[in-house]
C-alpha cells in the first residue's frame, strides 16, 4: 500500500491529538489555538478544533465553554477572521 502523500494524515493526527489529550495537553492546545501568532493553516486549526471540542467529561466541557465565552472578544479582535469563524463554529457551546 502506498503512503498517502496528502496532508490528510497530518490533519487527522491534529484532530486525534486534541481528542485524546490529557487535561495538561488540552491546556497547551487551548493556548496554542488562541495565540494570534499561531502558524497553523486555517484547515489545520479546524481539525484541531474538531478534536478539542469533543470533550471527554461534562466538567471539562463546562470549563472550556466558560473560557470560550470570556476569550471570544479577544479572538475576534486579535485573530484572523477565518479563525474566528472556525473558533465560533467548532467550539460554540450548545
Secondary structure as UniProt FT lines:
FT   HELIX           8..19
FT   HELIX           23..33
FT   TURN            36..37
FT   HELIX           42..52
FT   HELIX           58..78
FT   HELIX           81..91
//
